[in-house]
Amino acid sequence: MGSTKSTGPRRAVIALAFLAAALIAPAAARAESGVTGHGMTGLAAEQVTVQTKQGPMGAYLTDGQGRSLYLFAADTAGTSTCEGTCAAAWPPLVTTGAPQAGSGVSADKLKTVARPDGSMQVVYDNHPLYYFVKDAKAGDTNGQGLDAFGALWWLVAPAGSAITSR
């Protein structure tokens, strides 16, 4: 009987260890696969790079994987107004570290701002940056010029202004 009492707590500890491993492993696998930094994954990259890409509308900002970044015309003074269902359609570019300036980007225009959920959103020239969920791959610009959630969404020029051509 004495051995039954000692194995009960040990079994509980082993069960908790397996449960913890089951919860942590998928997040670790996503992080190792390089799927971080994109707001749609729910994970924030430690270090986000913002760079430029050349397209039909000229040069515009992308993340380090070439995914298009947008500004929301309703945002003011470097503060995001896109939350809830808006942020589900237009996930913010978030990071847990300082954003890095890649090719064509001015480092002095990059900063972060706290979101209501406590995450840190990357801001460029006072514009919080977002992805668009209907951009399936690098180089897609399906969000360009859309009127959604009360204002227009635009690609961001390296100078920090909205690219308003469609």
C-alpha positions as CSV (number, residue, x, y, z in Angstrom):
1,M,0.0,0.0,0.0
2,G,2.8,2.4,0.8
3,S,4.1,2.2,-2.8
4,T,0.6,3.1,-4.1
5,K,0.6,6.4,-2.3
6,S,4.0,7.4,-3.6
7,T,3.2,6.6,-7.3
8,G,0.0,8.6,-7.3
9,P,1.7,12.0,-7.0
10,R,4.5,10.8,-9.3
11,R,1.9,9.9,-12.0
12,A,0.3,13.3,-11.7
13,V,3.7,15.0,-12.2
14,I,4.4,12.8,-15.2
15,A,1.0,13.6,-16.7
16,L,1.5,17.3,-16.2
17,A,4.9,17.1,-17.9
18,F,3.3,15.3,-20.9
19,L,0.6,17.9,-21.0
20,A,3.1,20.8,-20.9
21,A,5.1,19.2,-23.7
22,A,2.0,18.8,-25.8
23,L,1.2,22.5,-25.4
24,I,4.7,23.8,-26.0
25,A,5.8,21.7,-28.9
26,P,3.4,23.1,-31.6
27,A,4.4,26.7,-30.7
28,A,8.1,25.8,-30.8
29,A,7.7,24.1,-34.2
30,R,6.0,27.2,-35.6
31,A,8.8,29.4,-34.2
32,E,11.5,27.2,-35.7
33,S,9.7,27.1,-39.1
34,G,10.1,30.9,-39.5
35,V,6.4,31.5,-39.3
36,T,6.9,34.2,-36.7
37,G,6.4,37.9,-37.0
38,H,3.2,37.6,-39.0
39,G,0.2,38.7,-36.9
40,M,-2.0,35.9,-38.3
41,T,0.0,33.2,-36.5
42,G,-0.5,34.8,-33.1
43,L,3.2,34.7,-32.5
44,A,5.5,37.7,-32.4
45,A,9.0,37.5,-33.8
46,E,11.8,38.6,-31.5
47,Q,13.3,40.6,-34.3
48,V,11.2,41.9,-37.2
49,T,12.8,43.3,-40.4
50,V,11.1,45.9,-42.5
51,Q,12.4,46.2,-46.0
52,T,11.2,47.4,-49.4
53,K,10.0,45.6,-52.5
54,Q,9.5,47.0,-56.0
55,G,6.1,46.4,-57.6
56,P,3.7,47.9,-60.2
57,M,2.9,50.8,-57.8
58,G,6.6,51.5,-57.1
59,A,8.6,50.6,-54.0
60,Y,6.6,49.7,-50.9
61,L,7.3,48.2,-47.4
62,T,7.3,44.5,-46.7
63,D,8.4,42.3,-43.8
64,G,11.6,40.3,-44.0
65,Q,9.8,37.5,-46.0
66,G,8.5,40.0,-48.6
67,R,4.9,40.1,-47.3
68,S,3.2,43.5,-48.0
69,L,2.7,46.0,-45.2
70,Y,-0.2,48.5,-45.0
71,L,-1.2,51.6,-43.2
72,F,-4.7,52.3,-42.0
73,A,-5.9,55.9,-42.8
74,A,-8.0,56.0,-39.6
75,D,-4.9,55.6,-37.4
76,T,-3.7,58.9,-35.9
77,A,-0.6,60.0,-34.1
78,G,1.1,56.6,-34.4
79,T,-1.7,54.8,-32.5
80,S,-3.6,51.9,-33.9
81,T,-7.4,52.1,-34.1
82,C,-7.7,48.6,-35.6
83,E,-8.8,46.0,-33.0
84,G,-11.1,43.0,-32.7
85,T,-12.5,41.9,-36.1
86,C,-10.5,44.6,-37.8
87,A,-7.2,43.1,-36.4
88,A,-8.4,39.7,-37.5
89,A,-8.7,40.9,-41.1
90,W,-5.7,43.2,-40.9
91,P,-3.2,41.6,-38.4
92,P,-0.7,44.1,-36.9
93,L,3.0,43.6,-37.5
94,V,4.1,42.8,-33.9
95,T,7.5,42.1,-32.4
96,T,9.1,41.4,-29.0
97,G,12.3,43.2,-30.0
98,A,13.4,46.3,-31.8
99,P,12.4,46.4,-35.5
100,Q,15.3,46.3,-37.9
101,A,15.6,48.4,-41.0
102,G,16.3,46.3,-44.1
103,S,17.1,47.5,-47.7
104,G,15.5,50.8,-48.6
105,V,14.1,51.5,-45.1
106,S,15.1,54.4,-42.8
107,A,15.9,53.1,-39.4
108,D,15.0,56.4,-37.7
109,K,11.4,56.0,-38.9
110,L,11.0,52.6,-37.3
111,K,9.7,52.3,-33.7
112,T,7.1,50.3,-31.8
113,V,3.9,51.2,-30.0
114,A,1.9,49.3,-27.4
115,R,-1.4,47.8,-28.4
116,P,-4.3,47.4,-26.0
117,D,-3.5,43.7,-25.6
118,G,0.1,44.5,-24.5
119,S,1.8,43.4,-27.7
120,M,4.2,45.8,-29.5
121,Q,3.2,46.9,-33.0
122,V,5.8,48.1,-35.5
123,V,5.3,51.7,-36.6
124,Y,6.9,53.4,-39.6
125,D,7.0,57.2,-39.9
126,N,4.1,57.3,-37.4
127,H,2.0,54.7,-39.2
128,P,1.3,51.4,-37.4
129,L,1.9,48.6,-39.9
130,Y,-0.5,45.7,-40.8
131,Y,-0.8,42.7,-43.0
132,F,-3.9,41.7,-45.0
133,V,-5.3,38.2,-44.5
134,K,-6.1,37.8,-48.2
135,D,-2.5,38.3,-49.2
136,A,-1.6,34.6,-49.5
137,K,2.1,35.0,-50.5
138,A,5.0,37.4,-50.6
139,G,4.3,40.1,-53.2
140,D,0.5,40.0,-53.0
141,T,-1.1,43.4,-52.6
142,N,-4.8,42.5,-52.4
143,G,-5.4,45.0,-49.6
144,Q,-4.3,48.0,-51.7
145,G,-6.9,50.8,-51.7
146,L,-9.6,48.8,-49.8
147,D,-12.2,50.7,-47.8
148,A,-12.7,48.6,-44.7
149,F,-13.5,49.3,-41.0
150,G,-14.2,52.9,-41.7
151,A,-11.2,54.0,-43.7
152,L,-8.8,53.2,-46.6
153,W,-5.8,50.8,-46.5
154,W,-2.7,51.6,-48.4
155,L,0.7,50.2,-49.1
156,V,3.5,52.3,-47.5
157,A,6.2,54.0,-49.5
158,P,9.8,54.0,-48.2
159,A,9.3,57.7,-47.4
160,G,6.5,56.8,-45.0
161,S,3.6,58.1,-47.1
162,A,0.6,56.1,-48.3
163,I,0.8,54.8,-51.9
164,T,-2.6,55.8,-53.1
165,S,-2.5,54.5,-56.7
166,R,-4.5,51.3,-57.3
